[in-house]
Amino acid sequence: SSSNGQLATDNGHHRDSRTTRANTLSLRVRPVRPMLVQEKQGKVIENRPLLAVDVGNSRIKYGWFVPERTATGRVWPHCSDFLATPLAAPVPWETLRSWSGDDAFEVVAAGSNPAVVDETASQIRSKNQRSPWVPRERSGLPLVIDVELPERVGLDRLLNAIAVNVLRPADQPAIVIDSGTA
């Protein structure tokens, strides 16, 4: 990684001669607003709890994020609850309801297994009357994918890059380390 706002991860071929690793991915990331202040279908989501659903190849991870004010006064998402289930397990409704109560919240579902992402989002929509945001188009993400084959970069890695860019100071580089079962 370098101090120009690029992030490095281990997938793809990098075209920046300043990086010596052959198998790194450099993502130049445009500024984005904090995770809990974003636009979703024309409306602004501010300081609401968020259910994040990460669908992998062997399990589904559910995270409950609540707004929390830091010492500097910024509001950041804090993961107050987490659950991982096997891929074939049903959506854990009772647990999710115990996290949310009657509060208004948003749902984001993404991952490396598109068919299961769609099925899980559909279950959440039908049972909970929430319409999850399921990011699909790379063009709508606030980053530049600077690799030879950008279509081969997994959406999960791109979302990691966006998250770390929101969290890191603008003048500091960052490295995201992620592993999965694929």
C-alpha positions as CSV (number, residue, x, y, z in Angstrom):
1,S,0.0,0.0,0.0
2,S,1.1,3.6,-0.4
3,S,0.1,7.0,1.0
4,N,-1.9,8.0,-2.1
5,G,-5.1,6.4,-0.9
6,Q,-4.6,3.0,-2.4
7,L,-5.4,-0.3,-0.7
8,A,-3.7,-3.6,-1.3
9,T,-5.2,-7.0,-1.1
10,D,-4.3,-10.4,-2.5
11,N,-6.3,-10.8,-5.7
12,G,-5.6,-9.8,-9.2
13,H,-2.7,-8.1,-10.9
14,H,-1.5,-4.7,-9.9
15,R,-0.4,-2.1,-12.5
16,D,1.3,0.4,-10.1
17,S,5.0,0.0,-10.4
18,R,5.5,1.2,-6.8
19,T,4.2,-2.1,-5.4
20,T,6.5,-5.0,-5.6
21,R,4.1,-7.9,-4.8
22,A,3.0,-9.6,-8.0
23,N,-0.4,-10.7,-6.8
24,T,-1.8,-7.6,-5.2
25,L,-4.9,-5.6,-6.0
26,S,-4.7,-1.8,-5.7
27,L,-7.9,0.0,-5.1
28,R,-7.9,3.8,-5.3
29,V,-10.9,4.7,-3.2
30,R,-12.9,7.9,-3.5
31,P,-14.1,9.6,-0.3
32,V,-17.3,8.1,1.1
33,R,-19.6,9.1,3.9
34,P,-19.7,6.9,7.1
35,M,-21.5,3.6,6.7
36,L,-24.6,4.7,8.6
37,V,-25.0,7.9,6.6
38,Q,-25.6,6.7,3.0
39,E,-28.2,7.0,0.3
40,K,-30.4,4.0,-0.4
41,Q,-32.9,4.3,-3.2
42,G,-33.0,8.1,-2.8
43,K,-33.3,8.4,0.9
44,V,-30.7,9.1,3.5
45,I,-30.0,6.6,6.3
46,E,-28.6,8.3,9.3
47,N,-27.6,6.8,12.6
48,R,-29.9,3.8,12.4
49,P,-29.0,0.2,13.4
50,L,-27.9,-2.0,10.6
51,L,-28.2,-5.7,10.0
52,A,-25.3,-6.8,7.8
53,V,-25.5,-10.2,6.2
54,D,-22.3,-11.7,4.7
55,V,-22.9,-14.8,2.7
56,G,-19.8,-16.9,2.1
57,N,-19.3,-20.3,0.5
58,S,-19.7,-22.3,3.8
59,R,-21.5,-20.0,6.2
60,I,-23.6,-16.9,6.6
61,K,-22.6,-14.2,9.1
62,Y,-25.0,-11.8,10.6
63,G,-23.8,-8.7,12.4
64,W,-25.9,-6.2,14.3
65,F,-24.4,-2.7,14.1
66,V,-25.6,0.2,16.3
67,P,-24.5,3.8,16.0
68,E,-22.0,4.7,18.7
69,R,-20.4,8.1,19.3
70,T,-16.6,8.0,19.6
71,A,-14.4,10.3,21.8
72,T,-14.0,12.6,18.8
73,G,-17.7,13.0,18.4
74,R,-18.1,11.0,15.2
75,V,-20.8,8.4,15.0
76,W,-19.5,4.9,14.0
77,P,-21.1,1.6,13.6
78,H,-20.4,-0.7,16.6
79,C,-21.0,-4.5,16.1
80,S,-23.0,-5.3,19.2
81,D,-24.1,-8.8,18.2
82,F,-22.7,-11.4,15.8
83,L,-23.8,-14.9,14.7
84,A,-22.5,-17.3,12.1
85,T,-24.6,-20.2,10.8
86,P,-24.0,-23.0,8.3
87,L,-24.9,-22.1,4.7
88,A,-27.9,-24.4,4.6
89,A,-29.3,-23.2,8.0
90,P,-32.5,-21.2,8.0
91,V,-32.4,-17.5,8.8
92,P,-32.2,-17.3,12.7
93,W,-35.3,-15.1,13.1
94,E,-35.6,-15.3,16.9
95,T,-32.0,-14.2,17.4
96,L,-32.4,-11.4,14.9
97,R,-35.6,-10.2,16.5
98,S,-33.9,-10.2,19.9
99,W,-31.3,-7.9,18.5
100,S,-33.6,-5.4,16.8
101,G,-36.6,-5.2,19.1
102,D,-39.0,-2.7,17.5
103,D,-36.3,-0.3,16.3
104,A,-36.2,0.9,12.7
105,F,-33.1,-0.5,11.0
106,E,-31.6,-1.1,7.6
107,V,-30.4,-4.4,6.1
108,V,-27.5,-4.9,3.7
109,A,-26.9,-8.4,2.2
110,A,-23.8,-9.2,0.2
111,G,-21.2,-11.9,-0.3
112,S,-19.4,-14.3,-2.6
113,N,-22.4,-16.6,-3.1
114,P,-24.9,-14.7,-5.2
115,A,-27.6,-17.4,-5.2
116,V,-27.7,-17.6,-1.4
117,V,-27.4,-13.8,-1.1
118,D,-30.6,-13.6,-3.2
119,E,-32.4,-16.3,-1.2
120,T,-31.4,-14.8,2.2
121,A,-32.5,-11.3,1.1
122,S,-35.8,-12.8,-0.2
123,Q,-36.4,-14.5,3.2
124,I,-35.7,-11.3,5.1
125,R,-37.9,-9.3,2.8
126,S,-40.9,-11.7,3.1
127,K,-40.6,-12.4,6.8
128,N,-39.5,-9.1,8.2
129,Q,-41.0,-6.6,5.7
130,R,-37.5,-5.1,5.2
131,S,-36.1,-4.6,1.7
132,P,-32.4,-5.4,2.0
133,W,-29.9,-3.4,0.0
134,V,-28.0,-6.0,-2.1
135,P,-25.1,-4.2,-3.9
136,R,-24.4,-5.8,-7.3
137,E,-23.0,-3.2,-9.6
138,R,-19.4,-2.2,-9.2
139,S,-20.0,1.1,-11.0
140,G,-22.1,2.3,-8.1
141,L,-19.4,1.7,-5.5
142,P,-17.3,4.7,-4.4
143,L,-14.0,3.3,-5.6
144,V,-11.8,2.9,-8.6
145,I,-10.7,-0.7,-9.4
146,D,-7.3,-0.4,-10.9
147,V,-6.5,-4.0,-12.0
148,E,-6.3,-5.8,-15.3
149,L,-9.4,-7.8,-14.8
150,P,-11.7,-5.8,-12.5
151,E,-14.7,-8.2,-13.0
152,R,-12.7,-10.9,-11.3
153,V,-12.5,-8.9,-8.0
154,G,-15.0,-10.2,-5.5
155,L,-17.7,-7.9,-4.2
156,D,-16.7,-8.9,-0.7
157,R,-13.2,-7.5,-1.2
158,L,-14.5,-4.3,-2.7
159,L,-16.9,-3.8,0.3
160,N,-13.9,-4.4,2.6
161,A,-12.0,-1.7,0.8
162,I,-14.8,0.8,1.1
163,A,-15.2,0.0,4.8
164,V,-11.5,0.4,5.6
165,N,-11.4,3.7,3.7
166,V,-14.2,5.1,5.8
167,L,-12.4,4.1,9.0
168,R,-8.9,5.1,8.2
169,P,-7.5,8.7,8.4
170,A,-7.3,10.2,4.9
171,D,-3.5,10.5,5.0
172,Q,-2.8,6.9,6.1
173,P,-2.6,3.8,3.9
174,A,-4.4,0.6,4.9
175,I,-4.1,-3.1,4.3
176,V,-7.2,-5.4,4.4
177,I,-6.5,-9.0,5.3
178,D,-9.5,-11.3,4.5
179,S,-9.7,-15.0,4.1
180,G,-12.5,-17.3,3.2
181,T,-13.2,-21.0,2.5
182,A,-13.3,-20.8,-1.4
